[in-house]
Amino acid sequence: MSADLAHARIGLEIARIAKSHSPVQDRTFVEGMIEMGAYLSQITYQESESYREALIRKTESRVEALRSGA
């Protein structure tokens, strides 16, 4: 897998959480993707931390939306 593909796929999975019915389980899956990308040196440590922060924000907003019944 190329670094460009890793970035695109992780970004896509983070974006999908906005419509997820089970964001916490999806978050776990994406965290695994981020870990694997970092382990394989497809993304840097700084990039992985940036992805994690974006993932946390996206998951929290989706959980709140589901709780409010939106």
C-alpha positions in Angstrom: 0.0 0.0 0.0 1.4 3.4 -0.9 1.4 6.3 1.5 -1.1 8.2 -0.6 -3.5 5.3 -0.5 -3.1 5.1 3.3 -3.9 8.8 3.7 -6.9 8.6 1.4 -8.3 5.5 3.0 -7.9 6.7 6.6 -9.5 10.1 5.7 -12.4 8.3 4.0 -13.1 6.1 7.0 -13.0 9.1 9.4 -15.5 10.9 7.1 -17.8 7.9 7.1 -18.2 8.1 10.9 -20.4 11.2 10.4 -23.1 8.9 9.1 -22.4 5.8 11.2 -25.0 4.0 13.3 -22.3 2.6 15.5 -19.5 5.3 15.7 -17.7 3.8 18.7 -17.1 0.4 16.9 -16.2 2.2 13.7 -13.7 4.3 15.7 -12.0 1.2 17.0 -11.6 -0.1 13.4 -10.2 3.2 12.2 -7.8 3.4 15.1 -6.5 0.0 14.0 -6.0 1.4 10.5 -4.0 4.3 11.9 -1.9 2.0 14.0 -1.2 -0.3 11.1 -0.3 2.7 8.8 2.2 4.0 11.4 3.6 0.5 12.0 4.2 0.1 8.3 5.7 3.6 8.0 3.0 4.7 5.6 2.2 7.6 7.9 4.3 9.5 10.4 3.8 9.7 14.1 2.6 13.3 13.7 0.1 12.4 11.0 -1.2 9.5 13.1 -1.8 11.8 16.1 -3.5 14.3 13.8 -5.8 11.5 12.5 -6.5 10.4 16.0 -7.6 13.9 17.0 -9.8 14.2 14.0 -11.3 10.8 14.7 -12.1 11.7 18.3 -13.8 14.9 17.3 -15.8 13.2 14.6 -16.9 10.3 16.9 -17.9 12.6 19.7 -20.0 14.8 17.5 -21.7 11.7 16.0 -22.4 10.2 19.4 -23.9 13.5 20.5 -26.1 13.6 17.4 -27.3 10.1 18.0 -28.1 10.9 21.6 -30.1 14.0 20.7 -32.1 12.0 18.2 -31.1 14.1 15.3 
